[in-house]
Amino acid sequence: MPIERETIIERPAATETTVVSGGSPFGIIGLVIAVIVAALLIMWVVNGGITSNGDAVNVDLPAVTVTN
C-alpha cells in the first residue's frame, strides 16, 4: 500500500502598506520648465534653426595678432 504525502505551505498575509505621496513642488516646476524648453527647441528646429536654407551667413571677426 503506497504512502501519500501532502505538504501544505501557508504564506503569511501581506501586512505591509506602501503609501506614495504626490511629487515635490520642485519636481513639478522642473517638469513644466522642461516641457516649455522642449517646445521652444522643437519650434526652433521646425523653423529652420539648424539649416540656413542656403543663405549666406556673415560673421565679422576681429583682427587678431599673435606675438611671442
C-alpha positions, 0 to 999 in steps of 0.5 A, spaced: 500 500 500 503 506 497 504 512 502 501 519 500 504 525 502 501 532 502 505 538 504 501 544 505 505 551 505 501 557 508 504 564 506 503 569 511 498 575 509 501 581 506 501 586 512 505 591 509 502 598 506 506 602 501 503 609 501 506 614 495 505 621 496 504 626 490 511 629 487 515 635 490 513 642 488 520 642 485 519 636 481 513 639 478 516 646 476 522 642 473 517 638 469 513 644 466 520 648 465 522 642 461 516 641 457 516 649 455 524 648 453 522 642 449 517 646 445 521 652 444 527 647 441 522 643 437 519 650 434 526 652 433 528 646 429 521 646 425 523 653 423 529 652 420 534 653 426 539 648 424 539 649 416 540 656 413 536 654 407 542 656 403 543 663 405 549 666 406 551 667 413 556 673 415 560 673 421 565 679 422 571 677 426 576 681 429 583 682 427 587 678 431 595 678 432 599 673 435 606 675 438 611 671 442 
